[in-house]
Amino acid sequence: MANNIKNKNGFTLVEIISFIGLTTLLLFLTYNILVLTSRSSSNGSAITESLENGKIFLDKITTDLQQTTNVVTILPITAEEKVSEIVFQDPNSLDVIKYSRYYLDETTINKQTIVYYFPDQPEVFVNLNARDDEDNPPLSLIENEEIIANNISELGFYGNKLINVDLKLSKNNKVTHLFTSVFTRNDQ
Amino acid sequence: MRYQQKQGFILLMVLVITTTLFLIVTAWLGATISKNNLFNSQNTANSSQYLAENALQYTVFKISTDEDWLESFTTTADWQETLDDENVFVEGQSWQVKIQNTDLGQADIFATSTVKIGNKNYRKAITAKITNSEDGLIVLNYD
């Protein structure tokens, strides 16, 4: 009777242990694979987001540098001495003289629009190299400041006439490196 | 006989679960690998695009600043020249440019960039036209 019940109902201890063991092993393996693939996917998304960020900045500065006729910052020739900011005359401002300054602020690239004026004529914007009758330089005013790109770990400008822009973006410890060059009509 | 038929149940169940999990994980892995390939392609496409644009910008710079080039560009209707650069910005990146005059002061530029990743070479080709404008500036127009 006892033998009959044992055989017809339930599972043997070996069966249950085997089932639990195999299932645990499978779940463990599956979980690890899912975590790995999820991390990999997340890294890929981070790279894509960084790339988009960098592209927006590079497209913007490329257009500006191609059109400007006055790059104020004296840039080093070699990449080893590259600088992390650039100032040039804003090519989009036709009626008044304005300057654009792109610079790295910790992990963001900011753009400032700066105007220069003499105190006695604050409504007249002048060249930043202008001097008044007493040889005083003009005062500066930051008219606008905006964040152009974030997740930036390095920004560098170098080169004369052919300006090289070297950009490193990082997110989730994934680093993306972008470069471009711009031939500028710098008349100065 | 009845016992034997029931004893294979656990094995069957484990096999079904194993197969199901295997299929799910395989599908997931496949999707992730495809996604990663897509990310890498985007990354490489961007790098090679900027590299090719660098080649075009360098060509304009060369014509604008090299007197011999400028003279040939503006005075020889069938002038053509090639340029190349290796290890641009980082090792493994290179570009080649061919300039072909179509008229005096007008040329087609063909730029090809190569980004080497591992054993694979990724290439991007772009074309543009340059003209010598009336005010003496070399103007680049993308096709």
Interface residues (C-beta under 8 A of the other chain):
Chain A: N7 K8 F11 E15 S18 F19 L22 T23 L26 T30 I33 L34 T37 S40 S41 G44 S45 I47 T48 L51 K55 L58 T62 K161 L162 N164 D166 T176 H177 L178 F179 T180 S181 V182 F183 R185
Chain B: Y3 I10 M13 V14 I17 T18 L21 I24 V25 W28 L29 T32 K35 N36 L38 F39 Q42 N43 N46 S47 Y50 L51 E53 N54 Q57 Y58 V60 F61 S64 T65 V88 F89 V90 L137 L140
